[in-house]
């Protein structure tokens, strides 16, 4: 027997455990094997969902390519077990390649971008401190699927301190989470509902909607495109960088400021269009125009909706000339 045959025998599941094409539910031997892997308290519905994902992804749970983990969570005053289906990043890539081959599509990646606490993008992370966020963009047949995630939202901590690999290589860990996030966006039918083993399943409880009066007024692209470039504002006309500590009685609360990841993406889009750090004033004037603001002292003054609109309009442009045409005419000319 060759080494390859021995290795295959050790890693491949036995015929008795192998998931059969079209199988709808686990048989008794498979359920016993799943119990030895730690899947003991799952309901029949959870097991049926797990079977569905094993069939859909083609991954083998008995070789630990895909697995289901139960976590105790408090809901409505009681603790319940919530099952999460997880896959390692290599499993995500296996599914990516299988689906791409089946569909006949190409899959590429843009350079990974890490962001520091100020939202400045970096193509290489050289510091011992963890990055604030990371962006991995998957390009599927020419269409971009960016995955931007914040380290604080995913890093494993104990008593406020990073633990395990998040403490020693947070840049690598958050990059994996960002890649999984982007791959789910690119392949929702095959990866939807599957999470990385280093990635907690997000809370699915919908947040309460903000009152209509508290929502910021949206300005459409048609309203902001074509306006004359506003003159430089005097210091007296420049809005304050820091909002007052308390809102006047009866006034709607201010919308949330743009996240550092959003600001970092805007900066990287300007860099893609040929704007350097020395072009800060020009970038701020253009950003103000695209956000529908009379003037802007810093991109950090944008709220989340304004930052989303600025990013969307910048991403429509292939170069600085198209951006100028968008501002002047409201249209992006063909390249």
C-alpha atoms as a printed R data frame, in Angstrom:
    type eleno elety resid chain resno       x      y       z
1   ATOM     1    CA   UNK     A     1   0.000  0.000   0.000
2   ATOM     2    CA   UNK     A     2   1.406  3.385  -0.991
3   ATOM     3    CA   UNK     A     3   1.716  6.407   1.311
4   ATOM     4    CA   UNK     A     4  -0.973  8.169  -0.737
5   ATOM     5    CA   UNK     A     5  -3.366  5.244  -0.211
6   ATOM     6    CA   UNK     A     6  -2.676  5.192   3.528
7   ATOM     7    CA   UNK     A     7  -3.244  8.950   3.777
8   ATOM     8    CA   UNK     A     8  -6.482  8.726   1.815
9   ATOM     9    CA   UNK     A     9  -7.716  5.882   4.026
10  ATOM    10    CA   UNK     A    10  -7.033  7.960   7.155
11  ATOM    11    CA   UNK     A    11  -8.715 11.133   5.908
12  ATOM    12    CA   UNK     A    12 -11.647  9.791   3.883
13  ATOM    13    CA   UNK     A    13 -14.850  8.824   5.700
14  ATOM    14    CA   UNK     A    14 -15.931  5.220   5.584
15  ATOM    15    CA   UNK     A    15 -18.688  4.232   3.186
16  ATOM    16    CA   UNK     A    16 -21.010  3.782   6.164
17  ATOM    17    CA   UNK     A    17 -20.589  7.440   7.152
18  ATOM    18    CA   UNK     A    18 -20.310  9.109   3.761
19  ATOM    19    CA   UNK     A    19 -23.114 11.548   2.947
20  ATOM    20    CA   UNK     A    20 -24.948 10.111  -0.051
21  ATOM    21    CA   UNK     A    21 -26.175 12.319  -2.893
22  ATOM    22    CA   UNK     A    22 -29.809 13.155  -2.316
23  ATOM    23    CA   UNK     A    23 -29.778 11.969   1.304
24  ATOM    24    CA   UNK     A    24 -32.275 14.005   3.319
25  ATOM    25    CA   UNK     A    25 -31.525 12.998   6.912
26  ATOM    26    CA   UNK     A    26 -28.734 11.405   8.923
27  ATOM    27    CA   UNK     A    27 -28.995  7.684   9.568
28  ATOM    28    CA   UNK     A    28 -28.346  6.130  12.986
29  ATOM    29    CA   UNK     A    29 -24.632  5.429  12.359
30  ATOM    30    CA   UNK     A    30 -24.039  8.962  11.114
31  ATOM    31    CA   UNK     A    31 -25.868 10.489  14.087
32  ATOM    32    CA   UNK     A    32 -23.743  8.407  16.457
33  ATOM    33    CA   UNK     A    33 -20.607  9.655  14.715
34  ATOM    34    CA   UNK     A    34 -21.867 13.252  14.868
35  ATOM    35    CA   UNK     A    35 -22.388 12.826  18.623
36  ATOM    36    CA   UNK     A    36 -18.729 11.849  19.034
37  ATOM    37    CA   UNK     A    37 -17.844 15.075  17.232
38  ATOM    38    CA   UNK     A    38 -19.802 17.075  19.800
39  ATOM    39    CA   UNK     A    39 -23.160 17.453  18.042
40  ATOM    40    CA   UNK     A    40 -25.331 16.024  20.803
41  ATOM    41    CA   UNK     A    41 -28.059 18.528  21.658
42  ATOM    42    CA   UNK     A    42 -29.147 19.509  18.164
43  ATOM    43    CA   UNK     A    43 -32.835 19.239  17.312
44  ATOM    44    CA   UNK     A    44 -34.103 17.310  14.311
45  ATOM    45    CA   UNK     A    45 -34.667 20.605  12.543
46  ATOM    46    CA   UNK     A    46 -31.061 21.688  13.222
47  ATOM    47    CA   UNK     A    47 -29.757 18.328  11.974
48  ATOM    48    CA   UNK     A    48 -31.863 18.638   8.824
49  ATOM    49    CA   UNK     A    49 -30.432 22.100   8.175
50  ATOM    50    CA   UNK     A    50 -26.917 20.765   8.741
51  ATOM    51    CA   UNK     A    51 -27.542 17.965   6.233
52  ATOM    52    CA   UNK     A    52 -28.781 20.557   3.744
53  ATOM    53    CA   UNK     A    53 -25.572 22.570   4.024
54  ATOM    54    CA   UNK     A    54 -23.373 19.468   3.782
55  ATOM    55    CA   UNK     A    55 -25.178 18.500   0.578
56  ATOM    56    CA   UNK     A    56 -25.051 22.042  -0.810
57  ATOM    57    CA   UNK     A    57 -21.350 22.621  -0.105
58  ATOM    58    CA   UNK     A    58 -20.105 19.081  -0.749
59  ATOM    59    CA   UNK     A    59 -18.029 19.270   2.448
60  ATOM    60    CA   UNK     A    60 -17.636 16.260   4.732
61  ATOM    61    CA   UNK     A    61 -18.463 16.725   8.436
62  ATOM    62    CA   UNK     A    62 -16.691 13.499   9.420
63  ATOM    63    CA   UNK     A    63 -13.415 14.867   8.035
64  ATOM    64    CA   UNK     A    64 -14.115 18.098   9.957
65  ATOM    65    CA   UNK     A    65 -14.429 20.156   6.784
66  ATOM    66    CA   UNK     A    66 -17.739 21.535   8.060
67  ATOM    67    CA   UNK     A    67 -19.239 21.332  11.519
68  ATOM    68    CA   UNK     A    68 -22.061 22.609  13.703
69  ATOM    69    CA   UNK     A    69 -21.485 24.175  17.093
70  ATOM    70    CA   UNK     A    70 -24.122 24.827  19.744
71  ATOM    71    CA   UNK     A    71 -23.754 27.929  21.898
72  ATOM    72    CA   UNK     A    72 -25.823 28.855  24.929
73  ATOM    73    CA   UNK     A    73 -27.515 32.230  24.543
74  ATOM    74    CA   UNK     A    74 -29.947 34.095  26.740
75  ATOM    75    CA   UNK     A    75 -33.241 34.820  24.981
76  ATOM    76    CA   UNK     A    76 -36.343 36.203  26.680
77  ATOM    77    CA   UNK     A    77 -34.841 35.528  30.096
78  ATOM    78    CA   UNK     A    78 -33.962 31.888  29.348
79  ATOM    79    CA   UNK     A    79 -30.856 30.158  28.049
80  ATOM    80    CA   UNK     A    80 -31.269 28.318  24.752
81  ATOM    81    CA   UNK     A    81 -28.840 26.450  22.510
82  ATOM    82    CA   UNK     A    82 -28.317 28.135  19.161
83  ATOM    83    CA   UNK     A    83 -26.610 26.085  16.457
84  ATOM    84    CA   UNK     A    84 -24.082 27.681  14.107
85  ATOM    85    CA   UNK     A    85 -22.723 26.004  10.971
86  ATOM    86    CA   UNK     A    86 -19.025 26.774  10.566
87  ATOM    87    CA   UNK     A    87 -16.283 26.129   8.039
88  ATOM    88    CA   UNK     A    88 -12.567 26.924   8.030
89  ATOM    89    CA   UNK     A    89 -11.308 29.486   5.526
90  ATOM    90    CA   UNK     A    90  -9.881 26.653   3.395
91  ATOM    91    CA   UNK     A    91 -13.400 25.188   3.229
92  ATOM    92    CA   UNK     A    92 -14.696 28.543   1.976
93  ATOM    93    CA   UNK     A    93 -12.054 28.468  -0.746
94  ATOM    94    CA   UNK     A    94 -12.924 24.896  -1.730
95  ATOM    95    CA   UNK     A    95 -16.574 25.896  -2.135
96  ATOM    96    CA   UNK     A    96 -15.510 29.026  -4.052
97  ATOM    97    CA   UNK     A    97 -13.482 27.010  -6.559
98  ATOM    98    CA   UNK     A    98 -16.161 24.329  -6.985
99  ATOM    99    CA   UNK     A    99 -18.891 26.872  -7.636
100 ATOM   100    CA   UNK     A   100 -16.685 28.921  -9.972
101 ATOM   101    CA   UNK     A   101 -15.884 25.796 -12.000
102 ATOM   102    CA   UNK     A   102 -19.554 24.801 -12.105
103 ATOM   103    CA   UNK     A   103 -20.698 28.249 -13.229
104 ATOM   104    CA   UNK     A   104 -17.732 28.907 -15.507
105 ATOM   105    CA   UNK     A   105 -16.853 32.200 -13.798
106 ATOM   106    CA   UNK     A   106 -13.514 33.721 -12.828
107 ATOM   107    CA   UNK     A   107 -12.699 34.698  -9.258
108 ATOM   108    CA   UNK     A   108  -9.910 37.107  -8.332
109 ATOM   109    CA   UNK     A   109  -8.968 39.198  -5.304
110 ATOM   110    CA   UNK     A   110  -7.938 42.811  -5.001
111 ATOM   111    CA   UNK     A   111  -5.104 43.678  -2.629
112 ATOM   112    CA   UNK     A   112  -6.092 43.400   1.019
113 ATOM   113    CA   UNK     A   113  -6.441 46.761   2.774
114 ATOM   114    CA   UNK     A   114  -6.077 47.221   6.528
115 ATOM   115    CA   UNK     A   115  -7.196 50.414   8.267
116 ATOM   116    CA   UNK     A   116  -5.758 52.077  11.333
117 ATOM   117    CA   UNK     A   117  -7.847 53.849  13.972
118 ATOM   118    CA   UNK     A   118  -7.929 57.053  11.873
119 ATOM   119    CA   UNK     A   119  -9.245 55.226   8.818
120 ATOM   120    CA   UNK     A   120  -5.961 55.428   6.899
121 ATOM   121    CA   UNK     A   121  -5.585 52.472   4.503
122 ATOM   122    CA   UNK     A   122  -2.483 50.226   4.498
123 ATOM   123    CA   UNK     A   123  -1.658 47.469   2.015
124 ATOM   124    CA   UNK     A   124   0.741 45.894   4.538
125 ATOM   125    CA   UNK     A   125   0.212 45.846   8.305
126 ATOM   126    CA   UNK     A   126   3.563 46.292  10.073
127 ATOM   127    CA   UNK     A   127   2.506 47.118  13.636
128 ATOM   128    CA   UNK     A   128   2.103 44.934  16.710
129 ATOM   129    CA   UNK     A   129  -1.203 46.605  17.570
130 ATOM   130    CA   UNK     A   130  -4.271 45.189  15.762
131 ATOM   131    CA   UNK     A   131  -5.748 47.053  12.788
132 ATOM   132    CA   UNK     A   132  -9.090 48.759  13.289
133 ATOM   133    CA   UNK     A   133 -10.653 47.180  10.192
134 ATOM   134    CA   UNK     A   134  -9.904 45.204   7.056
135 ATOM   135    CA   UNK     A   135 -11.225 45.112   3.491
136 ATOM   136    CA   UNK     A   136 -10.962 42.054   1.234
137 ATOM   137    CA   UNK     A   137 -12.600 42.474  -2.176
138 ATOM   138    CA   UNK     A   138 -13.571 39.433  -4.233
139 ATOM   139    CA   UNK     A   139 -13.935 40.048  -7.981
140 ATOM   140    CA   UNK     A   140 -16.358 37.577  -9.576
141 ATOM   141    CA   UNK     A   141 -16.451 37.856 -13.372
142 ATOM   142    CA   UNK     A   142 -15.414 41.503 -13.098
143 ATOM   143    CA   UNK     A   143 -17.987 42.442 -10.432
144 ATOM   144    CA   UNK     A   144 -16.597 43.611  -7.100
145 ATOM   145    CA   UNK     A   145 -17.823 42.201  -3.775
146 ATOM   146    CA   UNK     A   146 -16.029 44.062  -0.964
147 ATOM   147    CA   UNK     A   147 -15.990 42.690   2.563
148 ATOM   148    CA   UNK     A   148 -15.211 45.396   5.130
149 ATOM   149    CA   UNK     A   149 -15.214 44.332   8.782
150 ATOM   150    CA   UNK     A   150 -14.146 45.958  12.044
151 ATOM   151    CA   UNK     A   151 -11.750 44.126  14.341
152 ATOM   152    CA   UNK     A   152 -13.694 45.196  17.430
153 ATOM   153    CA   UNK     A   153 -16.809 43.469  16.088
154 ATOM   154    CA   UNK     A   154 -15.164 40.051  15.651
155 ATOM   155    CA   UNK     A   155 -12.045 39.733  17.814
156 ATOM   156    CA   UNK     A   156 -12.145 37.194  20.655
157 ATOM   157    CA   UNK     A   157 -11.559 38.846  24.028
158 ATOM   158    CA   UNK     A   158 -11.545 38.015  27.714
159 ATOM   159    CA   UNK     A   159 -11.795 40.700  30.381
160 ATOM   160    CA   UNK     A   160 -11.323 43.289  27.665
161 ATOM   161    CA   UNK     A   161  -8.083 41.768  26.330
162 ATOM   162    CA   UNK     A   162  -7.499 40.001  23.024
163 ATOM   163    CA   UNK     A   163  -6.937 36.266  23.374
164 ATOM   164    CA   UNK     A   164  -5.513 33.358  21.370
165 ATOM   165    CA   UNK     A   165  -4.474 34.190  17.814
166 ATOM   166    CA   UNK     A   166  -6.315 37.510  17.951
167 ATOM   167    CA   UNK     A   167  -3.638 38.635  20.396
168 ATOM   168    CA   UNK     A   168  -0.649 37.498  18.313
169 ATOM   169    CA   UNK     A   169  -1.812 37.954  14.712
170 ATOM   170    CA   UNK     A   170  -4.954 40.060  14.652
171 ATOM   171    CA   UNK     A   171  -4.199 41.319  11.132
172 ATOM   172    CA   UNK     A   172  -4.294 37.754   9.764
173 ATOM   173    CA   UNK     A   173  -7.427 36.849  11.714
174 ATOM   174    CA   UNK     A   174  -9.461 39.883  10.629
175 ATOM   175    CA   UNK     A   175  -8.322 39.321   7.029
176 ATOM   176    CA   UNK     A   176  -9.825 35.806   7.122
177 ATOM   177    CA   UNK     A   177 -13.105 37.175   8.462
178 ATOM   178    CA   UNK     A   178 -13.182 39.849   5.745
179 ATOM   179    CA   UNK     A   179 -12.510 37.227   3.053
180 ATOM   180    CA   UNK     A   180 -15.334 35.010   4.334
181 ATOM   181    CA   UNK     A   181 -17.651 38.043   4.439
182 ATOM   182    CA   UNK     A   182 -16.784 38.940   0.827
183 ATOM   183    CA   UNK     A   183 -17.169 35.344  -0.395
184 ATOM   184    CA   UNK     A   184 -20.654 35.134   1.151
185 ATOM   185    CA   UNK     A   185 -21.598 38.253  -0.801
186 ATOM   186    CA   UNK     A   186 -20.158 36.841  -4.027
187 ATOM   187    CA   UNK     A   187 -21.713 33.366  -3.596
188 ATOM   188    CA   UNK     A   188 -24.841 33.845  -1.433
189 ATOM   189    CA   UNK     A   189 -26.592 30.713  -2.713
190 ATOM   190    CA   UNK     A   190 -23.685 28.474  -1.712
191 ATOM   191    CA   UNK     A   191 -22.209 30.231   1.337
192 ATOM   192    CA   UNK     A   192 -25.206 32.027   2.813
193 ATOM   193    CA   UNK     A   193 -25.714 30.974   6.437
194 ATOM   194    CA   UNK     A   194 -22.208 29.487   6.763
195 ATOM   195    CA   UNK     A   195 -19.707 31.191   9.040
196 ATOM   196    CA   UNK     A   196 -15.986 31.004   9.569
197 ATOM   197    CA   UNK     A   197 -14.785 29.120  12.632
198 ATOM   198    CA   UNK     A   198 -13.198 32.397  13.846
199 ATOM   199    CA   UNK     A   199 -16.341 34.378  13.055
200 ATOM   200    CA   UNK     A   200 -19.291 34.586  15.459
201 ATOM   201    CA   UNK     A   201 -22.705 34.313  13.871
202 ATOM   202    CA   UNK     A   202 -24.276 37.785  13.863
203 ATOM   203    CA   UNK     A   203 -27.367 38.495  15.892
204 ATOM   204    CA   UNK     A   204 -30.419 38.073  13.690
205 ATOM   205    CA   UNK     A   205 -32.718 40.073  15.970
206 ATOM   206    CA   UNK     A   206 -33.760 43.127  13.948
207 ATOM   207    CA   UNK     A   207 -32.914 46.470  15.484
208 ATOM   208    CA   UNK     A   208 -35.749 48.824  16.251
209 ATOM   209    CA   UNK     A   209 -36.315 51.235  13.401
210 ATOM   210    CA   UNK     A   210 -35.425 54.838  14.073
211 ATOM   211    CA   UNK     A   211 -38.338 57.292  14.122
212 ATOM   212    CA   UNK     A   212 -38.882 58.921  10.754
213 ATOM   213    CA   UNK     A   213 -38.130 62.364  12.184
214 ATOM   214    CA   UNK     A   214 -34.742 61.177  13.399
215 ATOM   215    CA   UNK     A   215 -33.572 59.875  10.036
216 ATOM   216    CA   UNK     A   216 -31.292 62.162   8.019
217 ATOM   217    CA   UNK     A   217 -32.713 63.651   4.863
218 ATOM   218    CA   UNK     A   218 -31.384 61.804   1.806
219 ATOM   219    CA   UNK     A   219 -30.047 63.831  -1.095
220 ATOM   220    CA   UNK     A   220 -30.179 62.104  -4.460
221 ATOM   221    CA   UNK     A   221 -27.351 62.085  -6.949
222 ATOM   222    CA   UNK     A   222 -29.444 64.163  -9.335
223 ATOM   223    CA   UNK     A   223 -29.729 66.895  -6.693
224 ATOM   224    CA   UNK     A   224 -26.038 67.043  -5.874
225 ATOM   225    CA   UNK     A   225 -24.535 66.516  -9.339
226 ATOM   226    CA   UNK     A   226 -24.037 69.656 -11.411
227 ATOM   227    CA   UNK     A   227 -23.988 72.164  -8.572
228 ATOM   228    CA   UNK     A   228 -21.361 74.854  -8.851
229 ATOM   229    CA   UNK     A   229 -18.227 74.204  -6.827
230 ATOM   230    CA   UNK     A   230 -18.824 75.979  -3.507
231 ATOM   231    CA   UNK     A   231 -16.348 78.712  -2.580
232 ATOM   232    CA   UNK     A   232 -13.940 78.034   0.211
233 ATOM   233    CA   UNK     A   233 -15.724 78.639   3.476
234 ATOM   234    CA   UNK     A   234 -14.392 81.047   5.983
235 ATOM   235    CA   UNK     A   235 -13.509 79.706   9.449
236 ATOM   236    CA   UNK     A   236 -16.750 81.156  10.760
237 ATOM   237    CA   UNK     A   237 -18.752 79.205   8.179
238 ATOM   238    CA   UNK     A   238 -16.989 75.893   8.807
239 ATOM   239    CA   UNK     A   239 -19.160 73.481  10.810
240 ATOM   240    CA   UNK     A   240 -17.703 72.414  14.142
241 ATOM   241    CA   UNK     A   241 -15.743 69.141  14.153
242 ATOM   242    CA   UNK     A   242 -17.204 68.036  17.485
243 ATOM   243    CA   UNK     A   243 -20.980 68.177  18.000
244 ATOM   244    CA   UNK     A   244 -22.318 69.673  21.221
245 ATOM   245    CA   UNK     A   245 -22.538 67.287  24.143
246 ATOM   246    CA   UNK     A   246 -26.323 67.613  24.432
247 ATOM   247    CA   UNK     A   247 -28.996 68.247  21.851
248 ATOM   248    CA   UNK     A   248 -31.481 71.086  22.404
249 ATOM   249    CA   UNK     A   249 -34.856 69.925  23.642
250 ATOM   250    CA   UNK     A   250 -37.169 68.870  20.857
251 ATOM   251    CA   UNK     A   251 -34.425 68.621  18.194
252 ATOM   252    CA   UNK     A   252 -33.977 65.307  16.379
253 ATOM   253    CA   UNK     A   253 -30.738 63.459  17.283
254 ATOM   254    CA   UNK     A   254 -27.888 63.676  14.818
255 ATOM   255    CA   UNK     A   255 -27.372 60.663  12.531
256 ATOM   256    CA   UNK     A   256 -24.387 58.439  13.373
257 ATOM   257    CA   UNK     A   257 -21.025 59.498  12.025
258 ATOM   258    CA   UNK     A   258 -19.385 57.468   9.252
259 ATOM   259    CA   UNK     A   259 -17.383 54.467  10.427
260 ATOM   260    CA   UNK     A   260 -13.624 54.456  10.024
261 ATOM   261    CA   UNK     A   261 -13.943 51.675   7.468
262 ATOM   262    CA   UNK     A   262 -16.254 53.824   5.305
263 ATOM   263    CA   UNK     A   263 -13.831 56.743   5.447
264 ATOM   264    CA   UNK     A   264 -10.935 54.457   4.572
265 ATOM   265    CA   UNK     A   265 -12.782 53.176   1.497
266 ATOM   266    CA   UNK     A   266 -13.453 56.746   0.334
267 ATOM   267    CA   UNK     A   267  -9.750 57.558   0.684
268 ATOM   268    CA   UNK     A   268  -8.748 54.425  -1.218
269 ATOM   269    CA   UNK     A   269 -11.222 55.255  -4.006
270 ATOM   270    CA   UNK     A   270  -9.706 58.730  -4.360
271 ATOM   271    CA   UNK     A   271  -6.237 57.149  -4.483
272 ATOM   272    CA   UNK     A   272  -7.469 54.802  -7.225
273 ATOM   273    CA   UNK     A   273  -8.654 57.824  -9.199
274 ATOM   274    CA   UNK     A   274  -5.229 59.476  -8.930
275 ATOM   275    CA   UNK     A   275  -5.692 61.836  -5.976
276 ATOM   276    CA   UNK     A   276  -2.717 61.926  -3.601
277 ATOM   277    CA   UNK     A   277  -2.449 63.090   0.008
278 ATOM   278    CA   UNK     A   278  -1.382 66.500  -1.320
279 ATOM   279    CA   UNK     A   279  -4.803 66.887  -2.991
280 ATOM   280    CA   UNK     A   280  -6.667 67.021   0.330
281 ATOM   281    CA   UNK     A   281  -8.501 70.284  -0.403
282 ATOM   282    CA   UNK     A   282  -9.681 69.028  -3.785
283 ATOM   283    CA   UNK     A   283 -10.799 65.740  -2.278
284 ATOM   284    CA   UNK     A   284 -12.777 67.526   0.429
285 ATOM   285    CA   UNK     A   285 -14.490 69.827  -2.102
286 ATOM   286    CA   UNK     A   286 -15.466 66.843  -4.266
287 ATOM   287    CA   UNK     A   287 -16.607 64.839  -1.239
288 ATOM   288    CA   UNK     A   288 -18.774 67.745  -0.082
289 ATOM   289    CA   UNK     A   289 -20.331 67.970  -3.551
290 ATOM   290    CA   UNK     A   290 -21.084 64.249  -3.703
291 ATOM   291    CA   UNK     A   291 -22.495 64.270  -0.158
292 ATOM   292    CA   UNK     A   292 -24.725 67.271  -0.881
293 ATOM   293    CA   UNK     A   293 -22.963 69.511   1.645
294 ATOM   294    CA   UNK     A   294 -21.974 73.171   1.193
295 ATOM   295    CA   UNK     A   295 -18.521 72.566   2.641
296 ATOM   296    CA   UNK     A   296 -16.563 69.922   4.534
297 ATOM   297    CA   UNK     A   297 -13.640 70.286   6.913
298 ATOM   298    CA   UNK     A   298 -12.914 66.555   7.197
299 ATOM   299    CA   UNK     A   299 -14.344 63.298   5.869
300 ATOM   300    CA   UNK     A   300 -14.911 62.368   9.517
301 ATOM   301    CA   UNK     A   301 -17.793 64.885   9.524
302 ATOM   302    CA   UNK     A   302 -19.822 62.703   7.134
303 ATOM   303    CA   UNK     A   303 -22.643 60.635   8.505
304 ATOM   304    CA   UNK     A   304 -23.039 56.999   7.469
305 ATOM   305    CA   UNK     A   305 -25.584 57.621   4.719
306 ATOM   306    CA   UNK     A   306 -23.509 60.438   3.223
307 ATOM   307    CA   UNK     A   307 -20.376 58.268   3.250
308 ATOM   308    CA   UNK     A   308 -22.250 55.436   1.534
309 ATOM   309    CA   UNK     A   309 -23.446 57.780  -1.235
310 ATOM   310    CA   UNK     A   310 -19.971 59.278  -1.739
311 ATOM   311    CA   UNK     A   311 -18.434 55.810  -2.009
312 ATOM   312    CA   UNK     A   312 -21.107 54.685  -4.474
313 ATOM   313    CA   UNK     A   313 -20.531 57.647  -6.769
314 ATOM   314    CA   UNK     A   314 -16.741 57.343  -6.624
315 ATOM   315    CA   UNK     A   315 -16.920 53.648  -7.501
316 ATOM   316    CA   UNK     A   316 -18.897 54.502 -10.641
317 ATOM   317    CA   UNK     A   317 -15.848 56.313 -12.027
318 ATOM   318    CA   UNK     A   318 -12.882 54.670 -13.705
319 ATOM   319    CA   UNK     A   319 -10.592 57.707 -13.599
320 ATOM   320    CA   UNK     A   320 -10.401 61.374 -12.602
321 ATOM   321    CA   UNK     A   321 -11.875 62.503 -15.946
322 ATOM   322    CA   UNK     A   322 -14.999 60.411 -15.397
323 ATOM   323    CA   UNK     A   323 -15.322 61.796 -11.879
324 ATOM   324    CA   UNK     A   324 -15.159 65.353 -13.240
325 ATOM   325    CA   UNK     A   325 -17.757 64.509 -15.869
326 ATOM   326    CA   UNK     A   326 -19.986 63.026 -13.166
327 ATOM   327    CA   UNK     A   327 -19.745 66.240 -11.156
328 ATOM   328    CA   UNK     A   328 -20.358 68.514 -14.141
329 ATOM   329    CA   UNK     A   329 -22.877 66.548 -16.204
330 ATOM   330    CA   UNK     A   330 -24.319 63.989 -13.822
331 ATOM   331    CA   UNK     A   331 -23.234 61.102 -16.060
332 ATOM   332    CA   UNK     A   332 -20.192 58.830 -16.318
333 ATOM   333    CA   UNK     A   333 -19.013 58.684 -19.967
334 ATOM   334    CA   UNK     A   334 -18.015 55.403 -21.544
335 ATOM   335    CA   UNK     A   335 -14.332 54.577 -21.158
